[in-house]
Amino acid sequence: MKKLILLLVLCLGFLSASHAGLVTKGVTWSSSIGGNDHTYYLVEFPYYSWNDATNDLFATVGPGFHLATITSQDEQDFLLDHLLYSTSPNVDYFGEYWLGGYQFPENTPGKYDNWVWVTGEAWSYTNWLPFEPNDQGGPGIEQHLGIKYFPSYSGWNDEGYYENIQGYIVESVPEPSSFILMAVGLAGLGVASRKKHKHN
């Protein structure tokens, strides 16, 4: 029985590892050049859905990351120039990558309606390619956001077909460490506990 359990654990480990994305490039948009101090990674994860990418990113890049949200032209330009563009002739990142935008609810019939960011940020900036979004295949088919990057054009696309996807882009926002937050929480519990003992 123990051997069977061990075999199952090894098989599950192999399957999960075989589906892990591969971080190929990273960049921080420093506030010293007008950025936001957020860190972005390009993850190769071809032919997987937006939901698969969302599930994979924790295992691949760790906690504190989410699918990237692009909320300004400056941010769009920075990612194109420093994350997707490559000066090496042997390396390119051409193709389509998932971003953190989607339609909610997912069965929204209007192609321009109800787009939101995974972070809850305002959906005020867009960079759609010409004739996008288009709900190719019919209303409610392409509900997730991808960014396409090619030498001659780049921009956003509403996407529903993973065959077009090369991976995804993640973003980390600098914020207080979870350890600091936990320490503050524990300190608060300690104070509350001491107050309770004083009253008893």
Secondary structure, DSSP 8 states (H G I E B T S, - for coil): -HHHHHHHHHHHHHHHHHT--EEEEEEE--GGGT----EEEEEE-TT--HHHHHHHHHHHH-TTEEE----SHHHHHHHIIIII--S-TT----EEEEEEEEESSTT--STTSSEEETT--------B-TT-S--TTSTTS--EEEEEEETTEEEEEEE--GGGEEEEEEEE-----HHHHHHHHHHHHHHHHHHHHHH-
